[in-house]
Amino acid sequence: QVQLQESGPGLVKPSQTLSLTCTVSGGSMSSGFHWNWIRQTAGKGLEWLGRIYTTGSPNYNPSLKSRVTISVDRSKNQFSLKLNSVTAEDTAVYYCARQNIYMDVWGRGTTVTVSS
Amino acid sequence: DIQMTQSPSSVTASVGDRVTITCRASQGINNWLAWYQQKPGKAPKLLIYAASSLQNGVPSRFSGSGSGTDFTLTIDSLQPEDFATYYCQQATSFPYTFGQGTKLEI
């Protein structure tokens, strides 16, 4: 059974880059899914950040104004999120999720706080 | 962006009740809609996809309907484990967007 696990720093300073990794276990990333990042805040609810196909181009949420980059490392069965120039508004629980048209497998989520 | 509006924002019900949650899209999305259940401290869980298809392992008391702009999630004979927050999500165009959530409380 496929499982996803997010990892990365829980605290990031304002203006720096938030970097998270999602590790896929129990299955290969080369099996034709899209791999997504979503975040959740009390104020804005669930917000889709973007996705990547294992062999294709990423798709991003335009609201992030080119601050976001998603990449994949199939050799490690991982995909990653980078969010530049963070502010307090980027404080959230970040989830990674597998998408087979719909997001059917989610990681447990990781809390990232932006603060000096 | 396609706006997803859920109603009500919260609903109080009892074990054994039938509950219906509505989701409206700001433009037509055919049947490209999913429903998720989220419990405190947990990730969302896919319940319904393509507006009315039950995800594997989800109890049959959950059902979805609708097409175009108006959708419903119905839970028949509420069980204690169903008390959670429910979200709809459109998957027809980028950026994917979610409803604001409906909290189902005892």
Interface residues (C-beta under 8 A of the other chain):
Chain A: G45 L46 E47 W48 N59 N61 P62 S63 Y95 A97 I101 Y102 M103 D104 W106 G107 R108 G109
Chain B: D1 A34 Y36 K42 A43 P44 K45 L46 Y49 A50 Q55 Y87 Q89 A91 F94 P95 Y96 T97 F98 G99 Q100 G101
